[in-house]
């Protein structure tokens, strides 16, 4: 018995001093292959890894400068989004093996909570009061309004874009599952589009005396990350309202909260089931993703790999005959500002290429 104990001690000691490479590695520690770049064709291009700002960003004092206005919408006044906040704690902090938040029932992740939503509005000098203007709704407005203004000034003056109004609302706050932003942007339904139609546009019209076109060819929507899938969702559920979408690093992944049994994998369902199984809709989309975008090395089973999701979106859009352009940006990260500042003017021009310019 004594000899057996000595032998066990010797074995344990030997294992303790084995080099690290002799120890079994966990799955998380194993090398992972990043999502490869897509094949290029007439609709798909690869750019980078070096980037340069487009010349349209340079302020030109010789062209008319549009006005940028700002006002606040309060959750207390909204019938569609009265406001929630995430309940921070053990559930909110839970992650899968790859760092993704886990879905839980809405009443366990969030509770009622107030917000103030800033809304930014760009009105070009060329806008004629009383006319029904083309426009673009831009999610996470504070992130884009200052970048958009000089681009629009220059391109509208050069008759490369119509004299369109930009409505750029912020979300109701926070991010991802359990948040007001997550509820608004990542939910697959027509709720956000209805909010824009019933609450946002009327508020802009009332505040600034502008009128918006009802022609879906004159209505666009744009965003980055969850704001991008929100832009697509606005058009998908109401193509009679919007025919144009601009997407940077679209969150076409499993981030919807609360979960819906009709679309259990959230945004992943667009390229997995919804687009393939639905008749082609009259939507034009310009979309981009970064080579090193969020979770670029995660396996498919997570339903949370941004480059993989966007590659698949482009593939199903092509198969269904959509009017689209797809840009894969090398060495670029999530909504990479270098990519936005290089590509945004050309993306806008392509999106509005056949709309009348005044």
Secondary structure, DSSP 4 states (H G I P E B T S, - for coil): -HHHHHHHHHHHHHHHTS-GGGSPPPGGGS--PPPPPPPP-SSEEEE-SS----GGGS--TTSPPPEEEEEEEEGGG-SS---EEE--SHHHH-B-TTSPBPP--HHHHEEE---EEEEEEEE-TT--TTSEE-EEEESSGGGTHHHHHHHHHHHHHTTSS---EEEEE--SSS-STTSHHHHHHH--SSHHHHHIIIIIHHHHHHHH--EE---GGGEEEEEETHHHHHHHHHHHH-TTT--EEEEES---SS--SS-BTTBTTTTHHIIIIITTTSPPPS-EEEEEEETT-TTTTS-GGGS--HHHHHHHHHHHHHHHT-EEEEEEETT--TT-HHHHHHHHHHHHHHHTTTS---
